[in-house]
Each structure stands twice: as structure tokens, then as C-alpha cells.
Amino acid sequence: MNWRRIEGDWNNVKVAVSEQWDLLSDDQLDRIGGKREQLVRCIQECHGMIREDAERQVMAWEMRYAFLEYR
């Protein structure tokens, strides 16, 4: 997944992100701004999980999102 592309289209992508991780607030989504590291950190904090689990969730989401985007 090309994170530059996600960052550039963040206003559209953040809808999919908020559907996946519903505890992320609008303010957090705005601060994330398409930055992968920020997304992992916010998921980790909001959902109370260890970094590795947050990282795995983002990787799984990347694969699903890429698949849906290129169908």
C-alpha cells in the first residue's frame, strides 16, 4: 500500500479508517493526516492494545483496503 497515496487522499480514506477503528475521534483522524505511524499509535492508545497488535491490524486493513481499491 502506498502511504503517500493514502496521505494525499486522507479526507476520503479516513472514512474507511473510522469504520474500522470506531474509537478514533474526528480530531485524532485529522491529526493522523494519513501518517501510518500516527495511525498505529492512535489505535494502540484508543483501543488499549500493544503496539504489535495495532501494527498487525493496520497491516490487515492495508491489504483489505488495497484489494477493494483496485477491484
C-alpha positions in Angstrom: 0.0 0.0 0.0 1.3 3.4 -1.0 1.0 5.6 2.1 1.8 8.7 0.1 -1.4 8.0 -1.8 -3.3 7.5 1.4 -1.9 10.7 2.8 -2.9 12.6 -0.3 -6.4 11.3 -0.2 -6.8 11.2 3.5 -10.2 13.0 3.6 -11.7 10.1 1.7 -9.6 7.4 3.3 -10.3 8.4 6.9 -14.0 7.4 6.4 -12.8 3.8 5.9 -10.4 4.1 8.9 -13.1 5.4 11.2 -15.3 2.5 10.2 -12.6 0.1 11.1 -11.5 1.8 14.3 -14.6 3.4 15.7 -13.0 4.7 18.9 -10.8 7.2 16.9 -12.2 10.7 17.2 -12.5 13.2 14.4 -9.8 15.2 16.0 -7.5 12.2 16.1 -8.3 11.3 12.5 -7.4 14.9 11.5 -4.1 14.7 13.4 -3.2 11.4 11.8 -3.4 13.0 8.4 -2.6 9.8 6.6 0.6 9.1 8.5 0.9 5.4 9.1 2.9 5.7 12.3 0.4 8.1 13.8 -2.5 5.8 12.9 -0.7 2.8 14.7 -0.1 5.0 17.7 -3.6 6.2 18.0 -5.1 2.8 17.5 -2.8 1.5 20.2 -3.8 4.2 22.7 -7.5 4.3 22.0 -8.1 0.6 21.8 -5.7 -0.2 24.7 -3.5 -2.7 22.8 0.1 -3.4 22.5 2.0 -1.9 19.6 2.4 -5.2 17.8 -1.4 -5.8 17.7 -2.1 -2.3 16.4 0.6 -2.8 13.7 -1.0 -6.2 12.7 -4.4 -4.6 12.5 -3.1 -1.8 10.3 -1.3 -4.3 8.0 -4.5 -6.4 7.7 -6.5 -3.2 6.9 -3.9 -2.2 4.3 -4.4 -5.4 2.4 -8.2 -5.2 2.5 -8.2 -1.6 1.5 -5.8 -2.1 -1.3 -7.9 -5.1 -2.6 -11.1 -3.1 -2.5 -9.4 0.0 -4.1 -8.0 -1.9 -7.0 -11.0 -4.2 -7.8 
